[in-house]
Amino acid sequence: MRTARRLLELCSIAAMLVLCMVLSGAKAAEPDESAPLLCAITKAIDCDSDSACGVTALESLDLPPFFRIDFKNKVITDTEALGGRAAQKKTAINLIERRGDTIVLQGIDLRGWTMVISKKTGKMSATASDDDEAFVLFGVCTAR
């Protein structure tokens, strides 16, 4: 169990290093809606109605470390599934709004969710909530 957890930690660190290399290498890769975006969650906060909010380990959430946003088809796809190794997980985007340099996405998949992406910086925040629990996620997106 300890070995598997350590392997997961090392894979997460390696994935974040790759993302940092991709983001630092191309200023022209600012997010827009003309092509899919590759996004990564970097921090998560979990709140429930019975206790305070707190930072939670990304591994404890049932979320992929990377995901792709396809504006044309209005879908978010788990990138781990794109290689054919697992069943592809998709989430429909019900609403896409543009406000200046900000893109706002909304949908419902077990919980209601909203995501906000800065076109200038690629920074992303998202919330997902139901009647008893809410998550706040932070991350970054880049053009593919």
DRENDO-1510 file (C-alpha; in Angstrom, 1 decimal, always signed):
<recs>
REC; n; res; u; v; w
REC; 1; MET; +0.0; +0.0; +0.0 .
REC; 2; ARG; +2.8; +2.4; +0.9 .
REC; 3; THR; +4.6; +1.6; -2.3 .
REC; 4; ALA; +1.5; +2.3; -4.4 .
REC; 5; ARG; +1.0; +5.6; -2.7 .
REC; 6; ARG; +4.6; +6.6; -3.2 .
REC; 7; LEU; +4.3; +5.7; -6.9 .
REC; 8; LEU; +1.2; +7.8; -7.2 .
REC; 9; GLU; +3.0; +10.7; -5.6 .
REC; 10; LEU; +5.9; +10.4; -8.0 .
REC; 11; CYS; +3.6; +10.2; -11.0 .
REC; 12; SER; +1.8; +13.3; -9.8 .
REC; 13; ILE; +5.0; +15.2; -9.4 .
REC; 14; ALA; +6.2; +14.1; -12.8 .
REC; 15; ALA; +2.9; +15.1; -14.4 .
REC; 16; MET; +3.2; +18.6; -12.9 .
REC; 17; LEU; +6.8; +19.0; -14.1 .
REC; 18; VAL; +5.7; +18.1; -17.6 .
REC; 19; LEU; +2.8; +20.6; -17.4 .
REC; 20; CYS; +5.2; +23.4; -16.1 .
REC; 21; MET; +7.6; +22.7; -19.0 .
REC; 22; VAL; +4.7; +22.9; -21.5 .
REC; 23; LEU; +3.4; +26.1; -20.1 .
REC; 24; SER; +6.8; +27.8; -19.8 .
REC; 25; GLY; +7.8; +27.0; -23.4 .
REC; 26; ALA; +5.0; +28.7; -25.3 .
REC; 27; LYS; +3.6; +32.1; -24.7 .
REC; 28; ALA; +1.4; +31.8; -27.8 .
REC; 29; ALA; -0.4; +29.0; -26.1 .
REC; 30; GLU; -2.9; +31.3; -24.3 .
REC; 31; PRO; -6.3; +29.7; -23.9 .
REC; 32; ASP; -9.0; +30.5; -26.4 .
REC; 33; GLU; -12.0; +28.6; -27.8 .
REC; 34; SER; -10.6; +27.9; -31.2 .
REC; 35; ALA; -8.9; +24.6; -30.0 .
REC; 36; PRO; -9.2; +22.2; -27.1 .
REC; 37; LEU; -7.5; +23.2; -23.8 .
REC; 38; LEU; -5.4; +20.9; -21.7 .
REC; 39; CYS; -6.0; +21.6; -18.0 .
REC; 40; ALA; -4.5; +20.4; -14.7 .
REC; 41; ILE; -5.9; +20.7; -11.1 .
REC; 42; THR; -3.2; +22.0; -8.7 .
REC; 43; LYS; -5.1; +22.5; -5.5 .
REC; 44; ALA; -8.4; +21.4; -4.0 .
REC; 45; ILE; -10.5; +22.5; -1.0 .
REC; 46; ASP; -13.3; +20.4; +0.4 .
REC; 47; CYS; -16.1; +21.8; +2.5 .
REC; 48; ASP; -19.1; +20.0; +4.0 .
REC; 49; SER; -22.1; +21.2; +6.0 .
REC; 50; ASP; -20.9; +19.6; +9.3 .
REC; 51; SER; -17.3; +20.9; +9.4 .
REC; 52; ALA; -15.0; +23.6; +8.2 .
REC; 53; CYS; -13.3; +23.7; +4.8 .
REC; 54; GLY; -9.8; +22.3; +4.3 .
REC; 55; VAL; -7.3; +21.6; +1.6 .
REC; 56; THR; -7.6; +18.0; +0.4 .
REC; 57; ALA; -5.2; +15.7; -1.4 .
REC; 58; LEU; -5.9; +15.6; -5.1 .
REC; 59; GLU; -5.6; +11.8; -5.0 .
REC; 60; SER; -8.5; +11.5; -2.6 .
REC; 61; LEU; -10.8; +13.1; -5.2 .
REC; 62; ASP; -12.1; +10.9; -8.1 .
REC; 63; LEU; -10.8; +13.4; -10.7 .
REC; 64; PRO; -8.2; +13.0; -13.4 .
REC; 65; PRO; -4.9; +14.9; -12.9 .
REC; 66; PHE; -5.3; +16.3; -16.5 .
REC; 67; PHE; -8.4; +16.9; -18.6 .
REC; 68; ARG; -9.3; +18.3; -22.0 .
REC; 69; ILE; -11.9; +21.0; -22.7 .
REC; 70; ASP; -13.5; +20.7; -26.2 .
REC; 71; PHE; -15.4; +23.9; -26.8 .
REC; 72; LYS; -16.7; +22.8; -30.2 .
REC; 73; ASN; -18.3; +19.6; -28.9 .
REC; 74; LYS; -19.1; +21.1; -25.5 .
REC; 75; VAL; -17.5; +18.3; -23.5 .
REC; 76; ILE; -14.7; +17.8; -20.9 .
REC; 77; THR; -12.8; +14.6; -21.3 .
REC; 78; ASP; -10.5; +12.7; -19.0 .
REC; 79; THR; -7.1; +12.6; -20.7 .
REC; 80; GLU; -6.2; +9.3; -19.1 .
REC; 81; ALA; -9.0; +7.7; -21.1 .
REC; 82; LEU; -7.8; +9.2; -24.4 .
REC; 83; GLY; -5.0; +6.7; -24.8 .
REC; 84; GLY; -7.5; +3.8; -24.8 .
REC; 85; ARG; -6.4; +2.4; -21.5 .
REC; 86; ALA; -9.6; +3.0; -19.7 .
REC; 87; ALA; -13.3; +3.8; -20.3 .
REC; 88; GLN; -13.5; +7.4; -21.5 .
REC; 89; LYS; -15.1; +9.7; -18.9 .
REC; 90; LYS; -16.9; +12.7; -20.4 .
REC; 91; THR; -18.8; +15.6; -18.8 .
REC; 92; ALA; -21.1; +17.7; -20.9 .
REC; 93; ILE; -20.7; +21.5; -20.8 .
REC; 94; ASN; -24.2; +23.0; -20.6 .
REC; 95; LEU; -23.2; +26.7; -20.8 .
REC; 96; ILE; -20.2; +28.6; -22.2 .
REC; 97; GLU; -20.1; +32.3; -21.5 .
REC; 98; ARG; -17.5; +34.8; -22.6 .
REC; 99; ARG; -16.8; +38.0; -20.6 .
REC; 100; GLY; -13.8; +39.9; -21.9 .
REC; 101; ASP; -10.8; +37.8; -21.0 .
REC; 102; THR; -12.8; +35.3; -19.0 .
REC; 103; ILE; -14.5; +32.1; -20.1 .
REC; 104; VAL; -17.2; +30.6; -17.8 .
REC; 105; LEU; -18.4; +27.0; -18.2 .
REC; 106; GLN; -21.2; +25.4; -16.3 .
REC; 107; GLY; -22.7; +21.9; -16.1 .
REC; 108; ILE; -24.1; +19.1; -14.0 .
REC; 109; ASP; -22.4; +15.7; -13.4 .
REC; 110; LEU; -23.4; +14.3; -10.0 .
REC; 111; ARG; -23.0; +17.9; -8.7 .
REC; 112; GLY; -23.6; +21.3; -10.2 .
REC; 113; TRP; -20.3; +22.9; -11.3 .
REC; 114; THR; -18.9; +26.1; -12.6 .
REC; 115; MET; -15.4; +26.7; -14.1 .
REC; 116; VAL; -13.8; +30.1; -14.8 .
REC; 117; ILE; -10.7; +30.3; -17.1 .
REC; 118; SER; -8.6; +33.4; -17.7 .
REC; 119; LYS; -7.7; +33.8; -21.4 .
REC; 120; LYS; -4.7; +35.9; -20.4 .
REC; 121; THR; -3.0; +33.7; -17.8 .
REC; 122; GLY; -4.7; +30.3; -18.3 .
REC; 123; LYS; -5.5; +30.2; -14.5 .
REC; 124; MET; -8.6; +28.2; -13.7 .
REC; 125; SER; -10.9; +27.9; -10.8 .
REC; 126; ALA; -13.9; +25.6; -10.4 .
REC; 127; THR; -16.6; +24.8; -7.9 .
REC; 128; ALA; -18.7; +21.7; -7.6 .
REC; 129; SER; -21.4; +21.4; -5.1 .
REC; 130; ASP; -24.5; +19.4; -3.9 .
REC; 131; ASP; -26.8; +19.9; -0.9 .
REC; 132; ASP; -24.2; +18.8; +1.6 .
REC; 133; GLU; -20.7; +19.2; +0.2 .
REC; 134; ALA; -18.7; +21.7; -2.0 .
REC; 135; PHE; -15.3; +21.6; -3.7 .
REC; 136; VAL; -13.2; +24.5; -4.8 .
REC; 137; LEU; -10.5; +23.6; -7.3 .
REC; 138; PHE; -7.7; +25.6; -8.7 .
REC; 139; GLY; -5.5; +24.9; -11.7 .
REC; 140; VAL; -4.2; +26.0; -15.0 .
REC; 141; CYS; -5.1; +25.5; -18.7 .
REC; 142; THR; -3.2; +25.8; -21.9 .
REC; 143; ALA; -4.0; +25.6; -25.6 .
REC; 144; ARG; -3.1; +22.2; -27.2 .
</recs>
